[in-house]
Amino acid sequence: MDTAVHDRDPAPQQLATEPGIDFRGDHFSLFGLPRRFELDTDALSAAWRRVQALVHPDRFAGGGAAQLRLAMQWSTLVNTAYRTLLEPLSRAAYLCELRGVAIDAERNTAMPVQFLHEQMQWREELDEARDAGDVAALQALRERVGRRRVEVLGELARLLDHAPRDDAAGGQATRQAAAQVRILMFIDKFRRDLSPGAARKPSNPA
């Protein structure tokens, strides 16, 4: 995941001098927003529309092929930055990486023992409810998982927005936040499995 936009080609000159726009910082500075997990998504969307209008390729159609190609690259980058910050999961992961802690979910699957037991229980309840065709049990499980997700989001806000200042660069709070991101990844995946149209995994042969 990109952690900054400063390693790109320089923006067209008229963009580089646009007031209030930082085209060489991270995704937050690109939109003129504070580097926080608790983000005003309405303000993010408004900033995205403003910046996207500035870099839209149509503005540079008469500037030659090189400038048009550059504007297209920046337009893509702006959209990527917006999608990253819009979703809580990708925003939390991005903040952790900005602070020097990679999520590395493919190789780092460590989770608290308590949550491992919790997810095993969820899986068992899901299988039992589906086997029994128990719609009420499935709905109750969805609600419980949803409440757990809210708890994780609250913990991420505490760790990423309210940690001591000297703990913001790869420190303990950021490492703890990365662990919460991995938990959130599982929760979001499990919520998809809980959706009414989700395909059931085949049972292992006896």
RAGI-V780546 format. One record per run of one state. SS is the DSSP state (h for helix, s for strand, l for the rest). FROM is the first residue (numbers start at 1). TO is the last residue. Records with the same first field share a line. If there is no record, write none. Layout:
SS=FROM-TO, FROM-TO
//
This chain:
l=1-12, 17-26, 31-40, 56-56, 61-64, 87-87, 99-112, 133-134, 162-164, 168-171, 195-206
h=13-16, 27-30, 41-55, 57-60, 65-86, 88-98, 113-132, 135-161, 165-167, 172-194
//
